[in-house]
């Protein structure tokens, strides 16, 4: 008898939860943070380095990979796992967030999204079915359907239109998924939209649960709304979503965001923050963020963080890494990326242990007290 896709091991509907996801390319333990490999690799990192850091799953970007190198090339390379050399699970997004962030270059239609490439200005069109076809070809373990993501605050009528169109498109996505692939090979999640309106979020979440999908994503947050509104929307949605299915909060966030969302019952996260901040010279520690390019660290021979087990902290000082960053040596970007990814992945592992050992609340309090002291 095959294992279920998701098994809840600890916690409940709206509390910190521990579980496991079984995919065609391996097991993922939740809560989980998925490093972002926009164009295939997590920036500056090789697959074996990611595996050594403890990454269990990464996110690849459908929109960007469709444009470059293109679906045919990835298909010719054997799909994303073979093409990129990352043999563990991959989640691919639908491109919905890219259409939000590149709003001036796209037009939402009833049957999909017409868009202009940010690279060369060429015109393209994604229907819900196209997006499924692309991700089936990619061979991603978990795929997202095409959705309509709005900035916050959005007018309520526009938020309703976006939420309803997202669900309408999902019906077409499910039909195409069933025609093209199987749940044994891949999984299709639904995405809950609804902006900052609790009743709308609740309505959209309940409509999605009727479709009995293997997992549910919470979209359209961290797009400009106040943090308290984000927590409220997560709480509203998680009250409606089934307890025995994974919940994925898309595009979030800081270490403090992760732990607060986990407390509300979220299982999965992705964010470019650890690698993007690293490339700007900002690193995360248990005492908050450090901007290593600052002159204060020019003669600081301590590691980025004492007691950190990452390669950067085990071998180099803040002063040396600052030097590398300021003279544009690629090693500097690699070392800050290694540290930040290690920090995020290790934090999630520590959170899983705390949940398993029934000490999550005290862990969260201690972490936030220290991390946010200087924020």
C-alpha positions in Angstrom: 0.0 0.0 0.0 1.5 3.4 -1.0 2.0 6.1 1.5 -0.4 9.1 1.5 0.9 12.3 -0.1 0.6 14.1 3.2 0.5 12.7 6.7 0.0 15.0 9.6 2.2 13.8 12.5 1.7 16.5 15.0 -0.6 19.5 15.7 -4.0 20.4 14.3 -5.9 22.7 12.1 -4.7 26.1 13.3 -1.6 25.3 15.4 2.0 24.6 14.7 2.0 21.3 12.8 4.6 18.6 11.8 4.1 16.3 8.9 5.5 14.6 5.9 4.9 14.9 2.1 5.8 12.0 -0.1 6.6 12.8 -3.8 7.9 10.9 -6.7 11.4 12.3 -6.0 11.5 11.9 -2.2 10.1 12.8 1.2 9.7 16.4 2.4 9.2 17.0 6.1 7.0 19.9 7.2 7.1 22.7 8.1 9.4 23.2 5.2 11.2 26.2 3.6 11.7 25.9 -0.2 14.7 27.9 -1.5 14.0 29.6 -4.8 15.8 28.6 -8.0 14.2 31.0 -10.4 16.0 29.9 -13.5 16.9 26.4 -12.2 19.6 26.7 -9.6 19.3 28.5 -6.3 21.5 31.5 -7.2 25.3 30.8 -6.7 24.6 27.3 -5.4 25.2 23.8 -6.9 22.7 21.0 -6.3 25.2 19.1 -4.1 25.7 22.2 -2.0 22.0 22.6 -1.5 21.7 18.9 -0.5 24.5 19.3 2.0 22.7 22.3 3.5 19.7 20.1 4.1 17.4 21.4 1.4 14.6 18.8 0.7 12.7 20.7 -2.0 13.3 23.8 -4.1 11.0 26.0 -6.2 11.5 26.7 -9.9 9.8 29.5 -11.8 7.5 28.5 -14.6 7.3 32.0 -16.2 11.1 32.5 -16.4 11.9 29.0 -17.5 9.3 29.2 -20.2 11.0 32.3 -21.6 14.6 31.0 -21.1 15.7 28.4 -21.9 12.3 27.3 -23.1 10.0 24.3 -22.7 11.5 22.4 -25.6 15.0 22.6 -24.3 14.0 21.5 -20.8 12.0 18.6 -22.3 15.0 17.6 -24.5 17.1 17.6 -21.3 14.8 15.1 -19.7 12.7 17.5 -17.6 13.8 19.8 -14.8 15.3 17.2 -12.5 17.6 15.8 -15.2 18.3 19.2 -16.8 19.3 21.0 -13.6 20.9 18.1 -11.7 18.6 18.5 -8.7 17.2 15.1 -8.1 15.0 15.9 -5.1 11.5 17.3 -5.2 10.7 20.4 -7.2 7.7 22.7 -6.8 6.9 25.0 -9.8 4.8 28.1 -9.5 2.4 29.1 -12.3 3.7 32.5 -13.2 0.9 34.3 -11.5 3.2 36.3 -9.2 5.4 37.4 -12.1 2.3 38.7 -13.9 1.5 40.7 -10.7 5.0 42.1 -10.4 5.2 42.8 -14.2 1.7 44.3 -14.3 2.5 46.8 -17.0 3.5 44.0 -19.4 0.4 41.8 -19.1 -3.4 41.8 -19.7 -5.7 39.4 -17.8 -8.4 38.0 -20.1 -11.3 35.6 -19.3 -9.4 32.7 -20.9 -5.9 33.5 -19.5 -3.1 36.1 -19.4 -1.6 37.8 -22.4 1.9 39.1 -21.6 4.9 40.7 -23.1 8.4 39.2 -22.3 10.4 41.4 -20.0 13.5 40.2 -21.9 12.8 41.1 -25.5 9.2 42.4 -25.7 7.8 39.4 -27.5 4.1 38.6 -27.0 2.9 35.4 -25.3 -0.2 33.9 -23.9 -0.8 31.6 -20.9 -4.1 29.8 -20.5 -4.7 27.6 -17.4 -4.3 24.6 -19.6 -1.0 25.9 -21.0 0.5 26.3 -17.6 -0.4 22.7 -16.6 1.1 21.5 -19.9 4.3 23.3 -19.2 4.7 22.0 -15.7 3.8 18.4 -16.8 6.7 18.7 -19.3 8.9 20.1 -16.6 8.1 17.0 -14.5 7.7 19.1 -11.3 6.5 17.1 -8.3 4.1 19.8 -7.2 2.6 22.4 -9.6 0.6 25.6 -9.1 -2.4 26.5 -11.3 -2.6 29.9 -13.1 -4.1 32.5 -10.8 -4.8 36.2 -10.6 -2.7 37.9 -8.0 -3.5 41.6 -7.0 -1.6 44.2 -5.1 -2.8 45.3 -1.7 -5.0 47.1 -1.0 -7.2 46.0 -3.9 -10.8 47.1 -4.3 -13.2 44.5 -3.0 -15.0 44.0 -6.4 -11.7 43.5 -8.1 -10.6 41.1 -5.4 -13.7 39.1 -6.0 -13.3 39.0 -9.7 -9.7 37.8 -9.3 -10.7 35.2 -6.8 -13.6 33.9 -8.9 -11.5 33.8 -12.1 -8.8 31.9 -10.2 -11.3 29.2 -9.3 -12.8 29.2 -12.7 -9.4 28.7 -14.2 -8.6 26.0 -11.7 -11.5 23.8 -13.1 -9.7 23.9 -16.5 -6.4 23.2 -14.8 -7.7 20.1 -13.1 -9.3 18.8 -16.3 -6.0 19.2 -18.2 -4.0 17.7 -15.3 -6.2 14.6 -15.4 -5.7 14.3 -19.1 -1.9 14.8 -19.1 -0.5 13.2 -16.0 -1.4 11.3 -12.8 -1.5 12.0 -9.1 1.2 9.3 -8.6 3.6 11.4 -10.7 2.6 14.9 -9.9 0.3 17.0 -7.7 -1.7 20.1 -8.5 -2.6 22.5 -5.6 -5.3 25.1 -5.5 -4.6 28.8 -4.7 -6.8 30.8 -2.3 -7.1 34.5 -3.3 -9.3 37.1 -1.8 -7.0 40.0 -0.9 -7.5 41.5 2.5 -11.3 40.7 2.9 -12.0 38.0 5.5 -15.4 36.9 4.1 -14.0 36.8 0.6 -11.0 34.7 1.7 -13.4 32.4 3.6 -15.6 32.0 0.6 -12.7 31.3 -1.8 -11.2 28.8 0.6 -14.4 26.9 1.1 -15.0 26.7 -2.7 -11.5 25.3 -3.1 -12.0 22.6 -0.5 -15.0 21.3 -2.4 -12.5 20.3 -5.1 -10.6 18.0 -2.7 -7.2 18.8 -4.0 -4.0 17.3 -2.5 -2.9 20.7 -1.1 -3.8 24.3 -0.9 -1.8 27.5 -1.4 -2.5 30.9 0.2 -1.7 33.5 -2.4 -1.9 37.3 -2.7 -0.3 38.1 0.6 3.0 40.0 1.3 2.0 42.2 -1.6 1.8 45.5 0.3 -0.7 44.8 3.1 0.0 45.4 6.8 1.5 42.4 8.6 -1.5 42.2 11.0 -3.8 41.9 8.0 -1.6 39.1 6.6 -1.9 37.1 9.9 -5.7 37.7 9.9 -6.1 36.4 6.4 -3.9 33.3 7.1 -6.1 32.5 10.2 -9.3 32.9 8.3 -8.1 30.6 5.5 -6.7 28.0 7.7 -10.0 27.7 9.6 -11.6 26.6 6.4 -8.9 24.4 4.8 -8.9 20.7 5.7 -6.6 19.6 8.5 -5.2 16.7 6.6 -3.9 18.6 3.6 -0.7 20.8 3.4 -1.0 24.6 3.4 1.6 26.6 1.4 2.0 30.3 2.1 3.5 31.7 -1.2 6.4 34.1 -1.2 6.9 34.6 2.6 9.1 35.7 4.2 11.5 36.8 7.0 12.5 34.3 9.6 10.0 36.0 12.0 7.3 35.7 9.4 7.9 32.0 9.0 7.7 31.2 12.7 4.5 33.3 13.1 2.8 31.7 10.1 3.8 28.2 11.4 2.1 29.0 14.7 -1.1 29.6 12.6 -0.9 26.2 10.9 1.1 26.9 7.7 3.3 24.0 6.4 5.2 25.2 3.4 7.0 28.4 2.4 9.2 29.9 -0.3 11.0 33.2 -0.6 13.9 34.8 -2.4 14.8 36.7 0.8 17.8 34.6 2.0 19.6 34.7 -1.4 18.5 38.1 -2.5 19.6 39.6 0.8 22.8 37.7 0.6 23.7 39.2 -2.8 23.1 42.7 -1.2 25.5 41.8 1.6 22.8 41.3 4.3 23.0 38.2 6.4 20.6 36.8 9.0 21.6 35.8 12.6 19.7 34.9 15.7 20.3 38.5 16.8 18.7 40.0 13.6 20.2 41.2 10.3 23.7 42.4 9.7 24.7 44.5 6.7 28.2 43.2 6.1 29.2 45.9 3.6 29.2 48.5 6.4 32.5 49.9 7.5 31.9 48.7 11.1 32.9 45.2 9.9 36.1 46.1 8.1 38.2 44.9 11.1 35.7 42.4 12.6 37.4 39.0 12.7 34.4 37.1 14.2 32.4 34.8 12.0 29.0 36.0 10.7 27.5 34.2 13.7 29.1 32.4 16.6 28.1 28.8 16.9 26.9 28.6 13.3 27.9 25.4 11.6 27.8 26.7 8.0 30.9 26.7 5.8 31.2 30.5 5.8 31.1 30.8 9.5 33.4 27.8 10.0 36.2 29.3 7.8 35.9 33.0 7.3 35.6 36.3 9.2 33.1 39.1 8.8 36.0 41.3 7.7 37.1 38.9 4.9 33.6 38.4 3.6 33.0 42.2 3.7 36.2 42.6 1.7 35.0 40.1 -0.9 31.6 41.8 -1.2 33.1 45.3 -1.6 35.6 44.2 -4.4 32.8 42.2 -6.1 34.4 38.8 -5.7 31.9 36.1 -6.5 33.0 34.1 -3.4 31.5 36.8 -1.2 28.1 36.3 -2.7 28.5 32.5 -2.4 29.5 32.7 1.3 26.6 35.0 2.3 24.2 32.8 0.3 25.5 29.7 2.0 25.1 31.3 5.4 21.6 32.6 4.8 20.3 29.4 3.3 21.9 27.4 6.2 20.2 29.8 8.6 16.8 29.3 7.1 17.0 25.6 6.7 18.5 25.1 10.2 15.8 27.3 11.7 13.1 25.2 10.1 14.7 22.0 11.3 14.8 23.5 14.8 11.1 24.4 14.6 10.2 20.9 13.5 12.1 19.5 16.5 10.3 22.0 18.8 6.9 21.0 17.5 7.7 17.3 17.8 8.9 17.8 21.4 5.9 20.0 22.4 7.9 23.1 23.1 7.1 25.2 20.0 5.5 28.1 22.0 8.6 28.6 24.2 10.9 28.2 21.2 9.0 30.9 19.2 9.0 33.3 22.1 12.7 32.9 22.7 13.5 33.2 19.0 11.4 36.3 18.4 12.6 38.0 21.5 16.2 37.7 20.4 15.8 38.1 16.6 13.6 41.2 16.8 15.5 42.9 19.6 17.5 44.9 17.0 14.9 44.9 14.2 
